[in-house]
Amino acid sequence: MKTDWIRKGIGLILLVSLFALPWLTPFQIYLSIPNQIKTFEGLHDISLPTLGNSIELQAENEQTVQHATDIIPFSFAESGEQEVVYTFSDIPVKKVDISVYEDIRIVPGGQSIGINLHTQGVLVVGHHLVSTEEGDLSPGEKAEIKVGDSILSINNQPIKEMEQVAPLVKEAGENKKDLDVEIKRGNKTIQTSLTPQYDTDDQEFQIGLYIRDTAAGIGTMTFYEPNSKKYGALGHIISDMDTRKPVEINDGTIVKSKVTEIQKGENGVPGEKRANFDVNESELGNITKNTPFGIFGTLNGKVEKSKWNEPMPIALPNQVKEGPAKILTVIDGEKVEAFDVEIVNTVAQESPATKGLILKIVDDRLLEATGGIVQGMSGSPIIQDGKVIGAVTHVFVNDPTSGYGVHIEWMLNEAGIDIYKEDKKAS
């Protein structure tokens, strides 16, 4: 009996401790300490709460024991991996890994740009019927070629332009031969056989496919790195307007664009910028990547100058805060202007992901001109406390004053701008 009472007493103590633990200040402080922190070299922007009687800082083979009751600031001279170890009576209780990044600076954009993409192969955007003596049919659909597929080659001949297809179709039709077609569907490459049919109405051989080899539109430049001239724009992937699938590009270019008109957004109806650009005009740069974080390449021309042409530091996701910010964009001609926004929510993402920010347009002049976020504004850089923190990406259809943004770190990654140098890792 006595043993049972002891067990019950111990169990009761453990139960009370379990419920009381979350309310104890040391435990709350312990939970508030992050497992990982990202920062930049030379900045005094790391502040960690104390726990117990000491904090041991390990960096570059030096050790410093801090005894304090308040938050302790740290800074690091060089990029690399560091760590802060919390100890209690010389017993390690928690380690914080710290990634120290180079103090990189980029030039914010805001300029309106024209975008011209050349697809990988030719893109299938639809099927159509061919009128034959046996009835109407679509040879492409019969060959199980789907909307969104890219035709990479026909009879082992690489296909890069639509103009290459018609002569091959005509030759195969006249010789009553099938076409050996290589298509790309997602990550798969598929071989299929396609039989051209003679269209009695148009009096020519056809394959019953609508195809396209280019895509064009407008967007906004987000940034460029002044030394390498690498740039990022748009903040989201370009999808084909017909297939709604990402455009797999072979190459492309960006050119200057002039905003001529804005259709204001309303609840349920997104607005849009309307702009003029000439794809044959001297290009600003090439396009080498089309990713969920935007389009990327290298500049070979000069972007339109603005008040914000000086390089700026960036903020990592964990450094962005809710509150006032600005976006840079064009609403008339080629003039880049700054407009007030509010960061409503930010996610301190530790790995690349879209939709890291929610922002709201609060600038009366921008609201009067656009109604909020409109198509063509994607890529507009977001500035907070003198740092580039991200880019506008999507509008909320039912509330055009608000939308999503992407953190700038992920766009820099995609651009190939390495803000963290492995070779500087501390030993």
C-alpha positions as CSV (number, residue, x, y, z in Angstrom):
1,M,0.0,0.0,0.0
2,K,2.8,2.4,1.0
3,T,4.5,1.7,-2.4
4,D,1.3,2.5,-4.2
5,W,1.0,5.8,-2.4
6,I,4.6,6.7,-3.3
7,R,4.0,5.9,-6.9
8,K,0.8,8.0,-7.0
9,G,2.6,10.8,-5.3
10,I,5.4,10.8,-7.8
11,G,2.9,10.6,-10.6
12,L,1.0,13.6,-9.2
13,I,4.2,15.6,-8.9
14,L,5.2,14.8,-12.5
15,L,1.7,15.7,-13.7
16,V,1.7,19.0,-11.9
17,S,5.3,19.7,-13.2
18,L,4.2,18.9,-16.7
19,F,1.3,21.4,-16.6
20,A,3.4,24.0,-14.8
21,L,6.5,23.7,-17.0
22,P,5.1,25.8,-19.9
23,W,4.4,28.7,-17.5
24,L,7.9,28.8,-16.1
25,T,10.0,31.7,-17.4
26,P,13.2,29.7,-18.0
27,F,11.2,27.2,-20.1
28,Q,9.5,30.0,-22.1
29,I,12.9,31.5,-22.7
30,Y,14.3,28.1,-23.8
31,L,11.5,27.7,-26.3
32,S,12.0,31.2,-27.7
33,I,15.6,30.5,-28.6
34,P,15.8,29.5,-32.3
35,N,17.7,26.5,-33.5
36,Q,19.2,28.3,-36.4
37,I,19.8,32.0,-37.3
38,K,20.9,33.6,-40.5
39,T,22.7,37.0,-40.5
40,F,25.2,39.1,-42.4
41,E,28.9,39.6,-41.7
42,G,29.8,42.7,-39.6
43,L,26.2,43.5,-38.5
44,H,25.2,43.7,-34.9
45,D,21.8,42.2,-35.5
46,I,21.8,39.0,-33.6
47,S,20.2,39.2,-30.2
48,L,19.8,36.1,-28.0
49,P,18.1,35.8,-24.6
50,T,20.2,34.5,-21.7
51,L,19.4,31.2,-20.1
52,G,20.7,30.0,-16.8
53,N,24.0,31.4,-15.7
54,S,26.1,31.7,-18.9
55,I,26.3,31.6,-22.6
56,E,29.4,30.3,-24.3
57,L,30.1,31.8,-27.8
58,Q,32.3,29.6,-30.0
59,A,33.6,31.4,-33.1
60,E,36.9,31.1,-35.0
61,N,38.4,28.9,-32.3
62,E,37.8,31.5,-29.7
63,Q,35.6,31.1,-26.7
64,T,33.9,33.9,-24.7
65,V,31.6,33.2,-21.7
66,Q,29.0,35.9,-21.2
67,H,27.3,36.4,-17.9
68,A,24.3,38.7,-18.2
69,T,20.7,39.0,-17.4
70,D,19.6,40.8,-20.5
71,I,19.6,40.1,-24.3
72,I,23.1,39.7,-25.7
73,P,24.0,41.2,-29.1
74,F,26.5,39.4,-31.3
75,S,28.2,40.2,-34.6
76,F,30.6,38.2,-36.9
77,A,33.4,39.6,-39.0
78,E,33.4,36.9,-41.8
79,S,30.9,34.7,-43.5
80,G,30.7,31.1,-42.6
81,E,29.2,28.7,-40.0
82,Q,29.2,29.7,-36.3
83,E,27.5,28.5,-33.3
84,V,26.3,29.8,-29.9
85,V,26.2,27.2,-27.1
86,Y,24.0,27.7,-24.0
87,T,25.4,26.0,-20.9
88,F,24.1,25.5,-17.4
89,S,26.8,24.8,-14.8
90,D,29.2,23.9,-17.6
91,I,26.6,21.5,-19.1
92,P,25.6,22.3,-22.7
93,V,21.8,22.6,-22.9
94,K,21.2,24.1,-26.3
95,K,23.1,25.0,-29.5
96,V,22.2,27.7,-32.0
97,D,23.6,27.3,-35.5
98,I,24.4,30.6,-37.1
99,S,24.9,31.0,-40.9
100,V,26.8,34.2,-41.6
101,Y,26.3,35.5,-45.1
102,E,28.3,37.9,-47.2
103,D,27.2,41.5,-47.0
104,I,25.8,41.5,-50.6
105,R,24.2,44.5,-52.2
106,I,21.9,44.6,-55.2
107,V,20.4,47.4,-57.3
108,P,16.6,47.4,-56.9
109,G,14.6,47.6,-60.1
110,G,11.0,48.7,-60.6
111,Q,11.3,49.2,-64.4
112,S,8.6,47.8,-66.7
113,I,10.1,45.2,-69.1
114,G,8.9,43.3,-72.1
115,I,9.4,39.6,-72.0
116,N,9.9,37.4,-75.0
117,L,10.4,33.6,-74.5
118,H,11.3,30.9,-77.0
119,T,10.0,27.6,-75.9
120,Q,11.9,24.3,-75.7
121,G,10.7,22.7,-78.9
122,V,7.3,23.8,-80.0
123,L,4.4,23.8,-77.5
124,V,1.2,22.0,-78.2
125,V,-1.6,24.4,-77.1
126,G,-4.7,22.6,-78.6
127,H,-6.2,20.0,-81.0
128,H,-8.3,20.6,-84.1
129,L,-10.2,18.3,-86.4
130,V,-9.0,17.5,-90.0
131,S,-11.7,17.0,-92.6
132,T,-10.9,13.7,-94.4
133,E,-12.8,11.4,-96.7
134,E,-13.3,9.1,-93.8
135,G,-14.7,11.9,-91.6
136,D,-13.3,14.4,-89.1
137,L,-10.4,13.4,-86.9
138,S,-7.4,14.8,-85.1
139,P,-4.2,12.9,-85.9
140,G,-2.4,14.5,-83.0
141,E,-5.0,13.5,-80.5
142,K,-5.1,10.0,-82.0
143,A,-1.3,9.8,-81.4
144,E,-2.0,10.7,-77.8
145,I,-0.1,14.0,-78.0
146,K,-1.6,16.2,-75.2
147,V,-2.0,19.9,-74.7
148,G,1.0,21.1,-72.8
149,D,3.4,18.7,-74.5
150,S,6.5,20.0,-76.2
151,I,7.5,18.6,-79.6
152,L,11.3,18.3,-79.4
153,S,12.0,16.5,-82.7
154,I,10.4,15.0,-85.8
155,N,12.1,12.2,-87.6
156,N,15.2,12.9,-85.5
157,Q,15.3,16.5,-86.6
158,P,15.4,18.9,-83.6
159,I,12.4,21.3,-83.8
160,K,12.9,24.9,-82.5
161,E,10.4,26.9,-84.6
162,M,6.9,26.3,-85.9
163,E,8.1,26.9,-89.5
164,Q,10.0,23.6,-89.4
165,V,7.0,21.5,-88.9
166,A,4.9,22.1,-92.0
167,P,7.5,20.9,-94.6
168,L,8.0,17.7,-92.6
169,V,4.2,17.1,-92.4
170,K,3.8,17.7,-96.2
171,E,6.7,15.4,-97.1
172,A,5.5,12.6,-94.9
173,G,1.9,13.0,-96.2
174,E,2.8,12.9,-99.8
175,N,5.0,9.8,-99.3
176,K,2.3,8.2,-97.1
177,K,4.7,7.8,-94.2
178,D,4.3,8.3,-90.4
179,L,6.2,10.9,-88.5
180,D,8.4,9.7,-85.6
181,V,7.8,12.4,-82.9
182,E,9.7,13.0,-79.7
183,I,7.7,14.9,-77.1
184,K,8.4,16.1,-73.6
185,R,5.7,15.8,-71.0
186,G,6.8,17.1,-67.6
187,N,10.0,15.3,-66.8
188,K,9.4,12.5,-69.2
189,T,10.5,12.1,-72.9
190,I,8.0,10.1,-75.0
191,Q,8.3,8.7,-78.5
192,T,5.1,8.4,-80.6
193,S,4.1,7.9,-84.2
194,L,1.9,10.6,-86.0
195,T,0.1,10.1,-89.3
196,P,-0.6,13.3,-91.3
197,Q,-4.0,13.4,-92.9
198,Y,-5.1,15.3,-96.0
199,D,-7.6,18.0,-95.2
200,T,-10.2,18.1,-98.0
201,D,-11.3,21.6,-97.0
202,D,-7.9,23.3,-96.8
203,Q,-6.3,20.9,-99.4
204,E,-3.1,20.2,-97.5
205,F,-1.7,17.7,-95.1
206,Q,-2.3,18.4,-91.4
207,I,-1.7,16.8,-88.0
208,G,-4.5,18.4,-86.0
209,L,-2.4,20.3,-83.5
210,Y,-2.2,24.0,-82.6
211,I,1.4,24.8,-81.8
212,R,3.4,27.8,-80.6
213,D,7.1,28.5,-80.2
214,T,7.1,31.9,-78.4
215,A,5.4,33.6,-75.5
216,A,5.4,37.3,-74.7
217,G,4.2,39.7,-72.0
218,I,5.2,42.4,-69.6
219,G,6.5,42.3,-66.0
220,T,8.7,44.3,-63.7
221,M,12.5,44.1,-63.0
222,T,13.2,43.2,-59.4
223,F,17.0,43.6,-59.1
224,Y,20.4,43.2,-60.7
225,E,23.8,42.5,-59.1
226,P,26.1,45.4,-60.3
227,N,29.3,43.2,-60.7
228,S,28.0,40.1,-62.4
229,K,25.0,41.9,-64.1
230,K,22.8,38.9,-63.1
231,Y,19.2,39.9,-62.7
232,G,15.8,38.6,-61.5
233,A,12.3,39.7,-62.5
234,L,8.7,38.9,-62.2
235,G,8.9,36.8,-58.9
236,H,6.8,33.9,-60.3
237,I,6.9,31.4,-63.1
238,I,5.5,32.2,-66.6
239,S,2.8,29.8,-67.6
240,D,1.3,29.5,-71.1
241,M,-2.0,31.3,-71.3
242,D,-3.7,28.4,-73.1
243,T,-2.3,25.3,-71.3
244,R,-1.8,27.0,-67.9
245,K,1.4,25.0,-67.6
246,P,4.9,26.4,-67.0
247,V,6.7,27.4,-70.2
248,E,9.8,25.4,-70.6
249,I,12.2,27.8,-72.3
250,N,15.0,27.4,-74.8
251,D,16.0,31.0,-74.5
252,G,14.5,34.5,-74.4
253,T,15.1,38.2,-74.0
254,I,13.9,41.2,-72.1
255,V,13.5,44.7,-73.6
256,K,12.4,48.1,-72.4
257,S,8.7,48.6,-72.0
258,K,6.6,51.7,-71.7
259,V,3.4,51.7,-69.7
260,T,0.6,53.3,-71.7
261,E,-2.6,52.5,-69.8
262,I,-3.8,50.8,-66.6
263,Q,-7.0,48.9,-66.3
264,K,-8.0,49.2,-62.6
265,G,-8.5,46.1,-60.6
266,E,-11.9,45.4,-58.8
267,N,-13.1,42.7,-56.5
268,G,-13.1,39.5,-58.6
269,V,-11.6,41.1,-61.6
270,P,-7.7,41.6,-61.6
271,G,-6.5,44.8,-63.3
272,E,-3.6,45.0,-65.6
273,K,-0.9,47.3,-67.0
274,R,-0.9,47.8,-70.7
275,A,2.5,48.6,-72.2
276,N,4.2,48.9,-75.6
277,F,7.5,47.1,-76.4
278,D,9.2,45.8,-79.5
279,V,10.8,42.4,-79.3
280,N,13.2,43.4,-82.0
281,E,14.4,46.4,-80.0
282,S,17.9,46.2,-78.4
283,E,17.6,43.7,-75.7
284,L,18.3,44.5,-72.0
285,G,19.3,41.0,-71.3
286,N,18.8,37.3,-72.0
287,I,16.5,34.9,-70.2
288,T,18.1,31.6,-69.1
289,K,15.6,30.4,-66.4
290,N,11.9,30.4,-65.9
291,T,11.2,29.2,-62.3
292,P,8.6,29.5,-59.6
293,F,10.6,32.5,-58.3
294,G,10.7,34.4,-61.5
295,I,12.8,34.8,-64.7
296,F,16.5,35.1,-64.6
297,G,19.5,35.9,-66.8
298,T,22.2,38.4,-67.4
299,L,21.9,42.1,-68.5
300,N,23.8,43.3,-71.5
301,G,22.1,46.7,-71.8
302,K,21.3,49.6,-69.4
303,V,18.1,49.6,-67.5
304,E,16.2,52.9,-67.1
305,K,17.8,55.0,-64.4
306,S,15.8,55.9,-61.2
307,K,16.4,57.4,-57.8
308,W,17.0,53.9,-56.5
309,N,20.0,53.0,-58.7
310,E,22.4,52.7,-55.9
311,P,23.1,49.2,-54.6
312,M,21.2,48.3,-51.4
313,P,21.6,45.5,-48.8
314,I,19.1,42.8,-48.6
315,A,17.0,41.3,-45.7
316,L,16.8,37.6,-45.1
317,P,13.3,36.1,-44.4
318,N,13.9,36.1,-40.6
319,Q,14.8,39.8,-40.7
320,V,11.6,41.0,-42.4
321,K,9.0,42.4,-40.1
322,E,5.4,43.4,-40.2
323,G,4.8,47.1,-40.8
324,P,5.5,49.9,-43.3
325,A,7.4,49.2,-46.6
326,K,7.5,50.5,-50.1
327,I,7.3,49.0,-53.6
328,L,9.0,50.4,-56.7
329,T,7.0,50.2,-59.9
330,V,5.9,52.1,-63.0
331,I,2.4,53.4,-63.6
332,D,3.1,55.8,-66.4
333,G,5.6,55.7,-69.2
334,E,9.0,54.5,-67.9
335,K,9.3,56.4,-64.6
336,V,10.0,54.3,-61.5
337,E,8.2,55.5,-58.4
338,A,7.9,54.4,-54.8
339,F,4.6,53.7,-53.2
340,D,3.6,52.9,-49.6
341,V,2.6,49.3,-48.7
342,E,2.1,47.5,-45.4
343,I,3.6,44.1,-44.7
344,V,0.7,42.3,-43.1
345,N,2.3,38.9,-42.6
346,T,5.8,37.4,-43.2
347,V,7.0,33.8,-42.9
348,A,10.6,33.3,-41.8
349,Q,11.1,30.5,-44.3
350,E,14.3,28.5,-43.9
351,S,14.1,26.9,-47.3
352,P,13.0,28.2,-50.7
353,A,9.2,28.6,-51.0
354,T,6.9,31.0,-52.7
355,K,4.3,33.2,-50.9
356,G,6.6,34.3,-48.0
357,L,4.9,37.7,-47.6
358,I,1.5,39.2,-47.6
359,L,1.3,42.9,-48.4
360,K,-1.4,45.5,-48.7
361,I,-1.3,48.6,-50.8
362,V,-1.9,51.7,-48.6
363,D,-0.7,54.4,-51.0
364,D,-3.7,56.6,-52.0
365,R,-2.2,57.6,-55.4
366,L,-1.4,54.0,-56.4
367,L,-4.9,52.9,-55.3
368,E,-6.4,55.7,-57.4
369,A,-4.4,54.7,-60.4
370,T,-4.5,50.9,-60.2
371,G,-7.0,49.8,-57.6
372,G,-4.2,47.8,-56.0
373,I,-1.9,45.1,-57.4
374,V,-2.4,44.5,-61.1
375,Q,-1.0,42.2,-63.7
376,G,2.4,43.5,-65.0
377,M,3.3,44.7,-61.4
378,S,4.7,41.2,-60.6
379,G,8.4,41.6,-59.8
380,S,8.1,45.1,-58.2
381,P,10.8,45.1,-55.5
382,I,9.7,45.6,-51.9
383,I,11.9,47.9,-49.8
384,Q,11.9,48.0,-46.0
385,D,14.2,50.0,-43.8
386,G,16.6,50.6,-46.7
387,K,16.8,46.9,-47.6
388,V,15.4,44.9,-50.5
389,I,13.2,42.3,-48.8
390,G,11.3,40.7,-51.8
391,A,9.1,41.2,-54.8
392,V,5.4,41.4,-55.4
393,T,4.1,38.2,-57.1
394,H,0.3,37.7,-56.9
395,V,-2.9,39.6,-56.2
396,F,-5.8,38.4,-54.2
397,V,-8.6,38.2,-56.7
398,N,-11.3,39.1,-54.2
399,D,-9.2,42.0,-52.7
400,P,-6.9,43.6,-55.3
401,T,-5.4,45.9,-52.6
402,S,-3.6,42.9,-51.2
403,G,-1.4,40.1,-52.5
404,Y,1.6,37.8,-52.0
405,G,5.3,38.5,-52.2
406,V,8.4,36.3,-52.4
407,H,11.5,36.7,-50.2
408,I,14.5,38.1,-52.0
409,E,16.9,35.4,-50.8
410,W,15.1,32.8,-53.0
411,M,15.3,35.0,-56.0
412,L,19.0,35.5,-55.5
413,N,19.5,31.7,-55.2
414,E,17.7,31.2,-58.6
415,A,19.8,34.0,-60.2
416,G,23.0,32.2,-59.2
417,I,24.1,34.9,-56.8
418,D,25.8,33.1,-53.9
419,I,25.4,35.1,-50.7
420,Y,27.0,32.4,-48.6
421,K,30.5,31.2,-49.5
422,E,31.2,27.7,-48.4
423,D,35.0,28.3,-48.7
424,K,34.8,30.8,-45.9
425,K,33.3,28.3,-43.4
426,A,34.9,28.6,-40.0
427,S,36.9,25.7,-38.7
